[in-house]
Each structure stands twice: as C-alpha cells, then as structure tokens.
Amino acid sequence: MRKLPIGRFLLPAFVLLASVARVAAADPYRDAGSSAFAFLKTETSARAAALGSTGLLAAGSMGLFANPALVGGQSARISATHNEWLGSAREECVCWVGPTGPFFSSLGVRFLHVSDIEMRESATSEPLSTFSAYDMAFQAAAAARLGAFDVGLGAKLLREKIWREDSWGFCFDAGFRYEPWPFIQLAGAVLHVGPSFTLADEPHRMPMSWSLAGAATGDLPGLPGEAMLIARVSKSIDSRPDLGLGIEYLPAGWLALRGGYRPLHDSESFSAGLGLRAGGWTLDYAMAPYASSLGTTHRFSLARSI
C-alpha cells in the first residue's frame, strides 16, 4: 500500500494546530493541584516524552502506564525507565508485557521519590529540618485484539507518603487503539478513575483524565526512511486541556530521531530525544527543558525482548 505523503498534507496542518493552541492558552486553571497522586500524570516512556508527552499512542512496551490498550499485540518484553525529574525528584518504572493465552497482559511498578524537602514554620533563612516524600503505583493491565481494535483495562494500587502522613488508594484505566489503515492510528483512554481518599485528615480526589490521540506514518519528501506525526489532547479534572505534538523520523531501522511540542503547558514546551535498537534491545532518551529556571528533565528507557 502506498505510504501517506506526510510532508505535503500533514505538516502544514500540524504547524497550524500548534499555533492556534498556543494563542488559546490561558491563565492557570482555577482547580490546579486539587487532586493527589499527581505523579500519575507524568510521562513514563522516554520515547513518548520526547514526542510531546504522547504516551497514549507512543508508549510502546510501557503502554501499561499510559493506555492499557497498547498492551494488545505486544511480544514479551521487559522495560525500565529512569527519570531525572525536577529538583531532587527521581522516578523509576519497571514493567513486563506479553501474550497470555488469548489475551495480552502487563505488570509494572512506578516509584517517585523526592528528598531534602525543607521544613519551616515561619520565614527563616535556615529550615528547621528536611523530610522526604514518595509515591508508588503497582499496576496491572490486560488487553484483547478485536480486528482493527485493541481494547484494554487496567488497575492501580497506590501509596503516597509525605513526611509522617501516608495513605493508600486505588483506581482504574480503560482505553482503545484503532488502526483503520496501516498508516493511521487512533486512540483514546479514561485514566485514574477511582474513589477519593484521605491524607492528613483531608479528602483528596484521584487525578481522573481523558485523552484522545492520532498518528500518521509516511514519507518525507527527499528523505530516506519514514516519519510519524502524532498529536494528543487530554483533560484532567484539575487542569485545563493539554495538547502534545510530536514527530519521529527513522532514517534507518536502528535509529529514531524525535521532537515534541506542548503549546498549552504552563512550564514545558519543546522536547527532543532519540532511540537506538539492536539485538533485541531498545534504548530511548528524552530531554525536556522547563521554564522559570526549573531545570531540564532527562528520561532513559531500556527494553529487552524475551
């Protein structure tokens, strides 16, 4: 089947979408930060992070954390990600995915740790002491292939501890992926759906969100290999809609070059990265600078076929 000429038809629409979204950006949402377990909204896959945080379609073998439908059709793999996040925050993710009878399943764990948080009771030059905080998520997902559709369900057991306060929670995910043609993919998901929980004697909501995404693969004029354009829109209960745009260029089977843009995000805009593949191993890297002198995040993902 003839490939889609991306450069001629989709690149102009891609640029127009980014420009319109940037103009539409508004002030911070009135309910920003009102839900807990905010780490669930960060991207785990380095590939997806480099592509404008588009894990809904681009998370690959780490789809367990972004869209349970991505588990469908996966060969057996073990994947891990290390995220050098803002300040002293560090995140580790490990998961397994593979076929199990007529279905596909995945198991994984995420761990986010923040150390040396300064504690003060008033405005002082020196803190009284320091403390740490962490979040954990134990996750499972299953998916089925229904013709051109993959559908999946996921569940999470969550734990959060901040200084002396801690709490447990649980939530669920549901998603789909649809491939109407070999060069087009569509996806959607509802994530983090669960009851509220109590932390420090205060009720908190889960960061429930919905997401939609689309991707097109084809040729770029005058260049070897192929490219993919991807776009994702999402909305969490405690934030305004977010838009992620990405482009991945594969000049050779062992190399992928990536770039992304988030025109509506308060502090993150451009991202970039690359992927290397050889001998059953896949290594992905992503970097994303943040505004307001927050620094730059770095993600490394490593996957191995088994």
JOJO-V303320 format. One record per backbone hydrogen bond with DSSP energy under -0.5 kcal/mol. NH is the residue of the N-H (numbers start at 1). CO is the residue of the C=O. E is the energy in kcal/mol with one decimal. If there is no record, write none. Layout:
# JOJO-V303320
<<NH/CO/E> <NH/CO/E>>
This chain:
# JOJO-V303320
<<4/217/-0.9> <6/4/-1.7> <6/219/-0.9> <7/219/-1.2> <8/5/-0.5> <9/5/-1.5> <10/6/-1.8> <11/6/-1.7> <13/9/-0.6> <14/10/-2.6> <15/11/-2.4> <16/12/-2.2> <17/13/-2.4> <18/14/-1.9> <19/15/-2.1> <20/16/-2.5> <21/17/-2.2> <22/18/-2.0> <23/19/-1.9> <24/20/-1.8> <25/21/-0.6> <25/22/-0.9> <32/29/-1.7> <33/238/-0.6> <34/31/-1.9> <36/205/-2.4> <40/37/-1.9> <41/38/-2.0> <42/39/-1.5> <49/45/-2.2> <50/46/-2.1> <51/47/-1.1> <52/49/-0.9> <53/48/-1.2> <54/48/-1.5> <57/54/-1.7> <58/54/-2.3> <59/55/-1.4> <62/59/-2.0> <63/60/-1.7> <65/62/-1.6> <66/63/-1.5> <67/63/-3.0> <70/67/-2.2> <71/68/-1.3> <72/69/-1.5> <74/71/-1.6> <77/97/-2.5> <78/304/-2.1> <79/95/-2.6> <80/302/-2.1> <81/93/-2.5> <82/300/-2.6> <83/91/-2.9> <84/82/-0.6> <84/298/-3.4> <85/83/-1.3> <85/89/-1.3> <87/294/-0.6> <89/86/-2.1> <90/113/-2.3> <91/83/-1.9> <92/111/-2.6> <93/81/-2.2> <94/109/-2.1> <95/79/-2.5> <96/107/-2.8> <97/77/-2.2> <98/105/-2.1> <100/103/-3.0> <103/100/-1.5> <104/143/-2.3> <105/98/-2.5> <106/141/-2.2> <107/96/-1.9> <108/139/-2.3> <109/94/-2.4> <110/137/-2.3> <111/92/-2.4> <112/135/-2.7> <113/90/-2.7> <114/133/-2.9> <117/131/-3.0> <118/116/-0.6> <119/129/-2.9> <124/122/-1.1> <128/119/-2.6> <129/119/-1.0> <131/117/-2.1> <133/114/-2.4> <134/161/-2.4> <135/112/-2.4> <136/159/-2.6> <137/110/-2.1> <138/157/-2.7> <139/108/-2.9> <139/137/-0.6> <140/155/-2.0> <141/106/-2.1> <142/153/-2.4> <143/104/-2.8> <144/151/-2.4> <146/144/-0.6> <146/149/-3.5> <149/146/-1.7> <150/177/-2.6> <151/144/-2.1> <152/175/-2.4> <153/142/-2.4> <154/173/-2.3> <155/140/-2.6> <156/171/-2.6> <157/138/-2.3> <158/156/-0.5> <158/169/-3.3> <159/136/-2.1> <160/167/-2.4> <161/134/-2.6> <162/165/-2.9> <163/132/-2.0> <165/162/-2.3> <167/160/-2.1> <169/158/-2.0> <171/156/-1.6> <172/193/-2.0> <173/154/-2.3> <174/190/-2.1> <175/152/-2.1> <176/188/-2.6> <177/150/-2.3> <178/186/-3.3> <179/148/-1.9> <180/178/-0.5> <181/184/-0.7> <184/181/-1.6> <185/215/-2.4> <186/178/-2.7> <187/213/-2.3> <188/176/-1.8> <189/211/-2.1> <190/174/-2.7> <191/209/-2.7> <193/172/-2.6> <194/192/-0.7> <197/204/-2.1> <199/202/-2.6> <202/199/-1.4> <204/197/-2.8> <205/34/-0.6> <208/206/-2.0> <209/191/-1.9> <210/235/-1.9> <211/189/-2.3> <212/233/-2.7> <213/187/-2.5> <214/231/-2.3> <215/185/-2.5> <216/229/-2.5> <217/183/-2.2> <218/227/-2.5> <219/4/-1.4> <223/220/-2.0> <226/250/-1.2> <227/218/-2.9> <228/248/-2.6> <229/216/-2.6> <230/246/-2.5> <231/214/-2.5> <232/244/-2.6> <233/212/-2.7> <234/242/-2.4> <235/210/-2.3> <237/208/-2.1> <239/236/-1.5> <242/234/-2.9> <244/232/-3.1> <245/261/-2.5> <246/230/-2.6> <247/259/-2.5> <248/228/-2.5> <249/257/-3.0> <250/226/-2.9> <251/249/-0.7> <252/255/-0.8> <255/252/-1.2> <256/275/-2.1> <257/249/-2.9> <258/273/-2.5> <259/247/-1.9> <260/271/-2.4> <261/245/-2.5> <262/269/-1.8> <264/243/-0.5> <265/262/-1.0> <269/289/-0.7> <271/260/-1.9> <272/287/-2.1> <273/258/-1.8> <274/285/-1.4> <275/256/-2.3> <276/283/-2.8> <277/254/-1.8> <278/281/-2.2> <281/278/-2.2> <282/303/-2.3> <283/276/-2.8> <284/301/-2.7> <285/274/-2.5> <286/299/-2.1> <287/272/-2.7> <288/297/-1.8> <290/295/-2.7> <291/267/-2.5> <294/291/-1.4> <295/290/-0.7> <297/288/-2.2> <298/84/-1.8> <299/286/-2.6> <300/82/-2.3> <301/284/-2.5> <302/80/-2.8> <303/282/-2.5> <304/78/-2.4> <305/280/-2.2> <306/76/-2.4>>
